[in-house]
Amino acid sequence: MSDHNIGEKDCFQTDNAAHCFSLLIPDDLEFLNAKKAQVSYLKGETVFKQGAFAPHVLYVVEGLVKVFLQTGGNKQMNIRLARQGEFIAFTTVFEDTVYPYSAVAIKDAEICMIDKTALKQLLYQNPDFALRITARNCQNEKRYLEMIQNLSYKQMRGKLASALLYLSDEFIDERVFLYLTRQELADFASITIESTVKFLKEFERDGVILLEGKDILITDKARLEDIYQKG
């Protein structure tokens, strides 16, 4: 990480810090601060690679990070985007010794790299903190179940509709499509880029979306949800 800017900021006591950190007493915060490093990543930089040794849990202070599975060759499946206040690779606290997926910054990001042994110690010591932080990470389960359902039952139009709804609903305060290539959108839908471009044009022709360069505006969410439901 020689090219990265490593700072000593307190990423747990900012105005935008996750509420779970407010449950820690000053001594615990001081302990955690001694066991982390805050790292700056530029857009396009790899945060970590699937299969690499995993000494840290990562907490997004600012920016957007794409989390994806490398499924062989040059193929990948985009799992989710992690934004300010979210954790990445939280499961490594309990079981994984390597990162189960890869992560890359899709816009400039500040990431707090927390020693997972230290975090695990605090989870054992503070049940309220453990419950809050675990509940926060369990929210991703719905996303993963939806991905499995899409792969198993949805046709390509339904898969793309699902990806568009996820990205537009979850990141309503970000013009998130400006940070994603059409290939990355295809990888969120688990379809080819050719099919993605084809169906985007079809959705626009039907008045469901509006394409403005890279940006995608949802103009008829009800119809898009209907496409997703019918699959």
C-alpha positions as CSV (number, residue, x, y, z in Angstrom):
1,M,0.0,0.0,0.0
2,S,3.0,2.3,-0.6
3,D,1.0,4.5,-3.0
4,H,-1.8,5.0,-0.6
5,N,-2.3,7.8,1.9
6,I,-2.4,6.3,5.4
7,G,-3.6,8.7,8.0
8,E,-4.2,8.6,11.7
9,K,-7.7,10.1,11.7
10,D,-10.4,8.9,14.2
11,C,-12.9,7.2,11.8
12,F,-15.1,6.0,14.7
13,Q,-16.0,9.5,16.1
14,T,-17.0,11.4,13.0
15,D,-20.5,12.8,12.4
16,N,-21.0,10.1,9.8
17,A,-19.7,7.1,11.9
18,A,-21.9,4.1,12.3
19,H,-24.1,4.4,15.4
20,C,-22.7,1.1,16.8
21,F,-19.5,2.9,17.7
22,S,-21.4,5.2,20.0
23,L,-21.9,2.2,22.3
24,L,-18.2,2.0,23.0
25,I,-16.7,3.6,26.1
26,P,-13.7,5.9,25.6
27,D,-11.2,3.2,26.6
28,D,-12.6,0.8,24.0
29,L,-12.5,3.5,21.3
30,E,-8.9,4.3,22.2
31,F,-8.1,0.5,22.0
32,L,-9.7,0.2,18.6
33,N,-8.0,3.3,17.3
34,A,-4.7,1.8,18.2
35,K,-5.6,-1.3,16.1
36,K,-6.6,0.4,12.8
37,A,-5.2,2.4,9.9
38,Q,-7.2,4.7,7.7
39,V,-6.2,4.4,4.1
40,S,-7.1,6.5,1.1
41,Y,-8.0,4.7,-2.2
42,L,-8.4,6.4,-5.6
43,K,-11.1,5.5,-8.0
44,G,-10.2,2.2,-9.6
45,E,-7.8,1.0,-7.0
46,T,-8.1,-2.5,-5.6
47,V,-8.8,-2.6,-1.9
48,F,-8.2,-6.3,-1.5
49,K,-8.3,-9.5,-3.7
50,Q,-10.3,-12.6,-3.3
51,G,-8.2,-15.3,-1.7
52,A,-5.6,-12.9,-0.1
53,F,-4.8,-13.2,3.6
54,A,-7.4,-11.3,5.6
55,P,-6.0,-9.6,8.7
56,H,-8.5,-6.8,8.7
57,V,-12.2,-6.0,8.6
58,L,-12.8,-2.9,6.6
59,Y,-15.1,0.1,7.4
60,V,-16.0,2.6,4.7
61,V,-15.6,6.1,6.0
62,E,-16.2,7.8,2.7
63,G,-16.7,6.7,-0.9
64,L,-18.1,3.7,-2.7
65,V,-16.6,0.2,-2.9
66,K,-17.6,-2.5,-5.3
67,V,-17.6,-6.0,-3.8
68,F,-17.4,-8.9,-6.3
69,L,-16.8,-12.6,-6.8
70,Q,-14.2,-13.7,-9.3
71,T,-15.8,-16.8,-10.8
72,G,-13.1,-18.0,-13.2
73,G,-11.1,-16.5,-16.0
74,N,-12.1,-12.9,-16.5
75,K,-15.7,-13.4,-15.3
76,Q,-17.0,-11.8,-12.1
77,M,-20.2,-11.4,-10.3
78,N,-20.8,-8.0,-8.6
79,I,-22.4,-8.7,-5.2
80,R,-23.0,-5.2,-3.8
81,L,-21.7,-1.7,-3.3
82,A,-20.5,-0.7,0.1
83,R,-20.8,2.9,1.1
84,Q,-20.1,5.3,4.0
85,G,-20.8,3.6,7.3
86,E,-20.7,0.0,6.1
87,F,-18.4,-2.9,6.8
88,I,-16.6,-5.1,4.3
89,A,-15.3,-8.7,5.0
90,F,-17.0,-8.7,8.4
91,T,-17.2,-12.6,8.3
92,T,-13.5,-12.8,8.5
93,V,-13.8,-11.9,12.2
94,F,-15.2,-15.3,12.9
95,E,-14.1,-17.8,10.4
96,D,-12.4,-16.9,7.1
97,T,-8.6,-16.5,7.1
98,V,-8.7,-15.2,3.5
99,Y,-11.0,-12.7,1.8
100,P,-14.0,-14.5,0.2
101,Y,-14.3,-11.9,-2.5
102,S,-12.6,-8.9,-4.0
103,A,-13.2,-5.2,-3.5
104,V,-12.3,-2.1,-5.6
105,A,-13.1,1.6,-5.1
106,I,-15.4,2.9,-7.8
107,K,-15.0,6.5,-6.5
108,D,-12.3,7.9,-4.2
109,A,-12.7,6.3,-0.8
110,E,-11.4,6.5,2.8
111,I,-11.3,3.1,4.4
112,C,-10.6,2.2,8.0
113,M,-8.7,-1.1,8.2
114,I,-9.5,-2.7,11.6
115,D,-7.5,-5.5,13.1
116,K,-10.0,-8.3,13.2
117,T,-8.6,-9.9,16.4
118,A,-9.0,-6.6,18.2
119,L,-12.6,-6.2,16.9
120,K,-13.4,-9.7,17.9
121,Q,-12.2,-8.9,21.5
122,L,-14.5,-5.9,21.7
123,L,-17.5,-8.0,20.4
124,Y,-17.0,-10.5,23.2
125,Q,-16.6,-7.7,25.8
126,N,-19.5,-5.6,24.8
127,P,-22.8,-7.5,23.9
128,D,-24.7,-4.3,22.9
129,F,-21.9,-3.4,20.5
130,A,-21.8,-6.9,19.2
131,L,-25.6,-7.0,18.6
132,R,-25.7,-3.7,16.9
133,I,-22.7,-4.3,14.6
134,T,-23.9,-7.9,13.7
135,A,-27.4,-6.7,13.0
136,R,-26.0,-4.0,10.7
137,N,-24.1,-6.6,8.7
138,C,-27.1,-9.1,8.5
139,Q,-28.9,-6.5,6.4
140,N,-26.8,-7.8,3.5
141,E,-28.5,-11.2,3.7
142,K,-31.6,-10.0,1.9
143,R,-29.4,-8.9,-1.0
144,Y,-27.7,-12.3,-1.2
145,L,-30.9,-14.2,-1.1
146,E,-32.3,-12.0,-3.9
147,M,-29.2,-12.8,-6.0
148,I,-29.7,-16.5,-5.5
149,Q,-33.3,-16.2,-6.5
150,N,-32.4,-14.2,-9.6
151,L,-29.8,-16.7,-10.7
152,S,-32.2,-19.6,-10.2
153,Y,-35.5,-18.3,-11.5
154,K,-35.2,-15.0,-13.3
155,Q,-34.8,-14.4,-17.0
156,M,-32.5,-11.7,-18.3
157,R,-35.0,-8.8,-18.3
158,G,-35.9,-9.6,-14.7
159,K,-32.3,-9.9,-13.6
160,L,-31.5,-6.4,-15.1
161,A,-34.6,-4.9,-13.5
162,S,-33.5,-6.3,-10.2
163,A,-30.0,-4.8,-10.5
164,L,-31.5,-1.4,-11.5
165,L,-33.9,-1.4,-8.6
166,Y,-31.1,-2.4,-6.1
167,L,-28.7,0.3,-7.3
168,S,-31.3,3.1,-7.6
169,D,-33.2,2.3,-4.3
170,E,-30.1,1.6,-2.1
171,F,-28.1,4.6,-3.4
172,I,-30.8,7.1,-3.9
173,D,-28.5,9.9,-2.6
174,E,-25.8,9.0,-5.1
175,R,-25.9,9.2,-8.9
176,V,-24.4,5.7,-8.7
177,F,-24.8,4.8,-12.4
178,L,-22.2,7.5,-13.2
179,Y,-19.6,5.4,-11.5
180,L,-20.5,2.1,-13.2
181,T,-19.6,1.0,-16.7
182,R,-22.2,-1.0,-18.6
183,Q,-20.0,-4.1,-18.0
184,E,-20.2,-3.5,-14.3
185,L,-24.0,-3.1,-14.5
186,A,-24.1,-6.4,-16.5
187,D,-22.1,-8.1,-13.8
188,F,-24.6,-6.9,-11.2
189,A,-27.4,-8.5,-13.2
190,S,-25.3,-11.6,-14.1
191,I,-26.0,-11.2,-17.8
192,T,-23.9,-10.3,-20.8
193,I,-23.0,-6.7,-21.7
194,E,-24.8,-7.2,-25.0
195,S,-28.0,-8.2,-23.3
196,T,-27.6,-5.3,-20.9
197,V,-27.3,-2.7,-23.6
198,K,-30.2,-4.3,-25.5
199,F,-32.6,-4.3,-22.6
200,L,-31.6,-0.8,-21.4
201,K,-32.6,0.5,-24.8
202,E,-35.8,-1.5,-24.6
203,F,-36.6,-0.2,-21.2
204,E,-36.0,3.4,-22.4
205,R,-38.3,2.8,-25.5
206,D,-41.0,1.6,-23.1
207,G,-40.7,4.6,-20.9
208,V,-39.4,2.7,-17.9
209,I,-36.0,4.5,-17.7
210,L,-34.2,7.5,-19.3
211,L,-30.6,7.2,-20.5
212,E,-28.5,10.3,-20.1
213,G,-25.0,9.3,-21.2
214,K,-23.8,6.9,-18.5
215,D,-26.5,7.9,-16.1
216,I,-29.8,6.0,-15.8
217,L,-32.9,7.6,-14.4
218,I,-35.8,5.4,-13.3
219,T,-38.9,7.1,-14.8
220,D,-41.5,4.3,-14.1
221,K,-40.5,2.4,-11.0
222,A,-43.8,0.5,-10.8
223,R,-43.3,-0.9,-14.3
224,L,-39.7,-1.8,-13.5
225,E,-40.8,-3.6,-10.4
226,D,-43.4,-5.5,-12.5
227,I,-40.7,-6.6,-14.9
228,Y,-38.6,-7.8,-12.0
229,Q,-41.6,-9.7,-10.4
230,K,-42.6,-11.4,-13.7
231,G,-38.9,-12.1,-14.3
